[in-house]
Amino acid sequence: MFLIDSTIDTIQTSKKTFVNTFVLNKDVAAALNDFVDAQSEYTKKAVKAGTDTMTTLIGEATKTAQSATKIDYVGMLDKMVDAFTPSKK
C-alpha cells in the first residue's frame, strides 16, 4: 500500500510542478492545484477500497477452498450411489 501511495504522490507532485511552472495566473494555478489534491485524495481512497475488497475476497475464497478439502467426497459418493441403487423389497 505504501508503494501505491508513493506512486500516486509522485504523479500528483509532477502535475503540481507542471502547473506551477507553466500556469502564470496565480488564481488559476491555485484552482488547478486544489483539483490535483482532490484527485490525489480520491485516488488513494479508491485504491484502498479496492485493496480491502480484494483482500476480503481472497480471504473468503481461501476459507471456502480449505473447507472444500475437508469434505468426505468418498462418503458423499457412497450415499449418492445408495440413493440411486434400487432397494430389494
VEXTOR-653220 format. One record per residue: x, y, z of N, C-alpha, C, O in turn; residue number from 1; residue in three letters. Coordinates in Angstrom, 1 decimal. Atoms other than C-alpha are relative to their C-alpha. Last residue first. Layout:
N
n.c1/n.c2/n.c3/ca.c1/ca.c2/ca.c3/c.c1/c.c2/c.c3/o.c1/o.c2/o.c3/pos/code
X/Y/Z/X/Y/Z/X/Y/Z/X/Y/Z/NUM/ala
...
This chain:
89
n.c1/n.c2/n.c3/ca.c1/ca.c2/ca.c3/c.c1/c.c2/c.c3/o.c1/o.c2/o.c3/pos/code
1.1/0.2/-1.0/-38.0/-55.5/-1.1/-0.7/-1.3/-0.3/-1.7/-1.6/0.4/89/lys
0.6/1.3/0.2/-34.6/-55.0/-2.7/-1.1/-0.2/1.1/-0.8/-0.2/2.3/88/lys
0.1/0.8/-1.2/-33.8/-51.3/-3.0/-0.7/-1.4/-0.2/-1.6/-1.5/-1.1/87/ser
1.3/0.5/-0.3/-32.8/-49.9/-6.3/0.0/-0.9/1.3/0.9/-1.7/1.4/86/pro
0.1/1.5/0.1/-29.5/-48.1/-6.1/-1.4/-0.5/0.3/-1.9/-0.1/1.4/85/thr
0.5/0.4/1.4/-29.9/-44.4/-6.8/0.0/-1.5/-0.2/-0.3/-2.0/-1.3/84/phe
1.3/-0.6/0.3/-29.7/-43.3/-3.1/-0.6/-0.4/-1.4/-1.8/-0.5/-1.6/83/ala
1.0/0.7/-0.8/-27.0/-45.8/-2.3/-1.4/0.6/-0.3/-2.4/-0.1/-0.4/82/asp
0.2/1.3/0.6/-24.8/-44.4/-5.1/-1.1/-0.8/0.7/-2.0/-1.4/0.1/81/val
0.6/-0.2/1.3/-25.3/-40.9/-3.8/-0.3/-1.3/-0.7/-1.4/-1.5/-1.2/80/met
1.4/-0.4/-0.3/-24.5/-42.0/-0.2/-0.8/0.2/-1.3/-2.0/-0.2/-1.4/79/lys
0.6/1.2/-0.5/-21.3/-43.7/-1.4/-1.5/0.2/0.3/-2.4/-0.6/-0.1/78/asp
0.3/0.8/1.1/-20.4/-40.6/-3.3/-0.7/-1.3/0.3/-1.6/-1.7/-0.4/77/leu
1.1/-0.6/0.7/-20.8/-38.5/-0.2/-0.3/-0.8/-1.2/-1.5/-1.0/-1.5/76/met
1.2/0.3/-0.8/-18.6/-40.9/1.8/-1.2/0.6/-0.7/-2.3/0.0/-0.8/75/gly
0.2/1.5/0.2/-15.9/-40.8/-0.9/-1.3/-0.3/0.7/-2.2/-1.1/0.2/74/val
0.6/0.3/1.4/-16.2/-37.0/-1.1/-0.3/-1.4/-0.2/-1.3/-1.8/-0.8/73/tyr
-0.2/1.4/0.2/-15.6/-36.5/2.7/-0.7/-0.4/-1.3/-1.8/-0.8/-1.3/72/asp
1.2/0.7/0.3/-15.5/-32.7/2.7/0.4/-1.5/-0.3/1.4/-1.7/-1.0/71/ile
0.3/0.8/-1.2/-12.4/-31.2/4.4/-1.3/-0.9/-0.2/-1.6/-1.7/0.7/70/lys
-0.9/1.1/-0.2/-10.9/-30.0/1.2/-0.3/-0.9/1.2/0.2/-2.0/1.3/69/thr
0.3/1.0/1.0/-13.9/-27.9/0.5/0.9/-1.2/0.1/0.5/-2.3/-0.3/68/ala
1.2/0.8/-0.5/-13.5/-26.1/3.8/-0.4/-1.1/-1.0/-0.9/-2.2/-0.6/67/ser
-0.4/0.8/-1.2/-10.0/-25.0/2.8/-1.1/-0.9/0.5/-0.9/-2.1/0.8/66/gln
-0.9/1.0/0.5/-11.2/-23.8/-0.6/0.4/-1.0/1.1/0.5/-2.2/0.9/65/ala
0.9/1.0/0.7/-14.0/-21.9/1.0/0.8/-1.1/-0.5/0.3/-2.3/-0.4/64/thr
0.7/0.8/-0.9/-11.6/-20.3/3.5/-0.9/-1.0/-0.6/-1.0/-2.2/-0.2/63/lys
-1.0/0.9/-0.6/-9.2/-19.3/0.7/-0.8/-0.9/1.1/-0.6/-2.1/1.1/62/thr
-0.2/1.1/1.0/-12.1/-17.8/-1.3/1.0/-1.1/0.6/0.8/-2.3/0.4/61/ala
1.2/0.8/0.0/-13.1/-15.8/1.8/0.1/-1.2/-1.0/-0.3/-2.3/-0.7/60/glu
0.1/0.7/-1.3/-9.6/-14.5/2.3/-1.2/-0.9/0.0/-1.1/-2.0/0.5/59/gly
-1.0/1.1/0.0/-9.2/-13.7/-1.4/-0.1/-0.8/1.3/0.1/-2.0/1.3/58/ile
0.4/1.1/0.9/-12.5/-11.8/-1.4/1.0/-1.1/0.0/0.6/-2.3/0.0/57/leu
1.1/0.7/-0.6/-11.6/-9.8/1.8/-0.4/-1.2/-1.0/-0.7/-2.3/-0.5/56/thr
-0.5/0.8/-1.2/-8.2/-8.9/0.5/-1.1/-0.8/0.6/-0.9/-2.0/0.9/55/thr
-0.7/1.2/0.5/-9.7/-7.9/-2.9/0.6/-0.9/1.2/0.6/-2.1/1.1/54/met
1.0/0.9/0.6/-12.2/-5.6/-1.2/0.7/-1.3/-0.5/0.2/-2.4/-0.2/53/thr
0.7/0.6/-1.1/-9.5/-4.0/1.1/-1.0/-1.0/-0.6/-1.2/-2.1/0.0/52/asp
-0.9/1.0/-0.6/-7.3/-3.4/-2.0/-0.7/-0.7/1.2/-0.5/-1.9/1.3/51/thr
-0.2/1.2/0.8/-10.2/-1.9/-3.9/0.9/-1.0/0.6/0.7/-2.2/0.5/50/gly
1.3/0.7/0.0/-11.2/0.4/-1.0/0.2/-1.3/-0.9/-0.3/-2.3/-0.6/49/ala
0.2/0.6/-1.3/-7.6/1.5/-0.5/-1.3/-0.9/0.0/-1.2/-2.0/0.5/48/lys
-1.0/1.1/-0.1/-7.1/2.2/-4.2/-0.2/-0.8/1.3/-0.1/-2.0/1.3/47/val
0.4/1.1/0.9/-10.3/4.2/-4.3/0.9/-1.2/0.0/0.4/-2.3/0.0/46/ala
1.1/0.6/-0.6/-9.3/6.2/-1.2/-0.5/-1.2/-0.9/-0.9/-2.2/-0.4/45/lys
-0.5/0.8/-1.1/-5.9/6.9/-2.6/-1.1/-0.7/0.7/-0.9/-1.9/1.0/44/lys
-0.7/1.2/0.5/-7.4/8.0/-5.9/0.5/-0.9/1.1/0.4/-2.1/1.0/43/thr
0.9/1.0/0.6/-9.9/10.3/-4.3/0.7/-1.3/-0.4/0.2/-2.4/-0.1/42/tyr
0.8/0.5/-1.1/-7.3/12.1/-2.1/-1.0/-1.1/-0.5/-1.1/-2.2/0.1/41/glu
-0.9/0.8/-0.9/-4.9/12.5/-5.0/-0.8/-0.7/1.1/-0.6/-1.9/1.3/40/ser
-0.3/1.2/0.8/-7.6/13.8/-7.4/0.8/-1.0/0.9/0.5/-2.2/0.9/39/gln
1.2/0.8/-0.1/-8.7/16.3/-4.7/0.1/-1.3/-0.8/-0.3/-2.4/-0.3/38/ala
0.1/0.5/-1.3/-5.1/17.5/-4.4/-1.3/-0.9/0.2/-1.2/-1.9/0.8/37/asp
-1.0/1.1/0.0/-4.8/17.8/-8.2/-0.1/-0.6/1.4/0.0/-1.8/1.6/36/val
0.5/1.1/0.8/-8.0/19.9/-8.2/0.9/-1.2/0.1/0.4/-2.3/0.2/35/phe
1.1/0.5/-0.8/-6.7/22.2/-5.5/-0.6/-1.3/-0.6/-0.9/-2.3/0.0/34/asp
-0.7/0.7/-1.0/-3.5/22.6/-7.6/-1.0/-0.6/1.0/-0.8/-1.7/1.5/33/asn
-0.4/1.3/0.5/-5.7/23.5/-10.5/0.7/-0.8/1.0/0.6/-2.0/1.0/32/leu
1.1/0.8/0.3/-7.5/26.2/-8.5/0.4/-1.4/-0.6/-0.1/-2.4/-0.2/31/ala
0.5/0.4/-1.3/-4.3/27.6/-7.1/-1.2/-1.0/-0.2/-1.3/-2.0/0.5/30/ala
-1.0/1.0/-0.5/-2.7/27.7/-10.6/-0.5/-0.5/1.3/-0.5/-1.7/1.6/29/ala
0.2/1.2/0.8/-5.8/29.5/-11.9/0.9/-1.1/0.5/0.4/-2.2/0.6/28/val
1.3/0.5/-0.4/-5.6/32.1/-9.1/-0.3/-1.3/-0.7/-0.9/-2.3/-0.1/27/asp
0.0/0.7/-1.3/-1.9/32.5/-9.6/-1.3/-0.6/0.5/-1.3/-1.6/1.1/26/lys
1.0/-0.6/-0.8/-2.1/33.2/-13.3/-0.1/-0.7/1.3/-0.3/-1.9/1.3/25/asn
-0.5/-1.2/-0.6/1.2/32.1/-14.8/-1.0/0.7/0.9/-0.6/1.4/1.8/24/leu
1.2/-0.9/-0.2/0.4/28.5/-15.4/0.4/1.2/0.7/0.9/1.2/1.9/23/val
0.6/-0.5/1.3/3.5/26.8/-16.9/-1.2/0.9/0.2/-1.6/1.6/-0.8/22/phe
-0.9/-0.4/0.9/5.8/26.1/-13.9/-0.6/0.7/-1.2/-0.1/1.8/-1.7/21/thr
-0.7/-1.1/-0.6/3.4/25.9/-11.0/1.0/0.6/-1.0/1.4/1.8/-1.0/20/asn
0.9/-1.2/-0.1/1.0/23.8/-13.1/0.8/1.2/0.5/0.6/2.3/0.0/19/val
0.4/-0.5/1.3/3.8/21.4/-14.2/-0.9/1.3/0.1/-0.6/2.3/-0.6/18/phe
-1.2/-0.7/0.5/5.1/21.2/-10.6/-0.3/0.5/-1.4/0.2/1.6/-1.7/17/thr
-0.1/-1.3/-0.7/1.6/20.4/-9.4/1.2/0.8/-0.5/1.1/2.0/-0.7/16/lys
1.1/-0.8/0.5/1.2/17.6/-12.0/0.1/1.4/0.6/0.0/2.4/-0.1/15/lys
-0.4/-0.4/1.4/4.6/16.2/-11.1/-1.0/0.9/-0.6/-0.7/1.8/-1.3/14/ser
-1.1/-1.0/-0.2/3.6/16.2/-7.4/0.5/0.5/-1.4/0.7/1.7/-1.6/13/thr
0.7/-1.2/-0.3/0.4/14.3/-8.4/1.0/1.2/0.2/0.7/2.3/-0.1/12/gln
0.7/-0.5/1.1/2.4/11.6/-10.1/-0.7/1.3/0.2/-0.6/2.3/-0.6/11/ile
-1.0/-0.4/1.0/4.9/11.2/-7.3/-0.7/0.6/-1.2/-0.3/1.6/-1.7/10/thr
-0.6/-1.3/-0.4/2.1/11.2/-4.7/1.0/0.5/-1.0/1.0/1.7/-1.3/9/asp
1.1/-1.1/0.1/0.2/8.5/-6.5/0.6/1.3/0.3/0.4/2.3/-0.4/8/ile
0.1/-0.2/1.4/3.5/6.4/-6.7/-1.1/1.1/-0.3/-0.9/1.9/-1.2/7/thr
-1.2/-0.8/0.4/4.1/6.9/-3.0/-0.1/0.3/-1.5/0.3/1.3/-1.9/6/ser
0.2/-1.3/-0.5/0.5/5.8/-2.2/1.2/0.9/-0.5/1.0/2.0/-0.9/5/asp
1.0/-0.6/0.8/1.0/2.7/-4.3/-0.2/1.5/0.3/-0.3/2.3/-0.5/4/ile
-0.5/-0.2/1.3/4.3/1.8/-2.7/-1.0/0.7/-0.9/-0.7/1.6/-1.7/3/leu
-0.9/-1.1/-0.1/2.9/2.3/0.8/0.5/0.4/-1.4/0.7/1.5/-1.7/2/phe
0.8/-1.2/0.0/0.0/0.0/0.0/0.9/1.3/0.0/0.5/2.3/-0.6/1/met
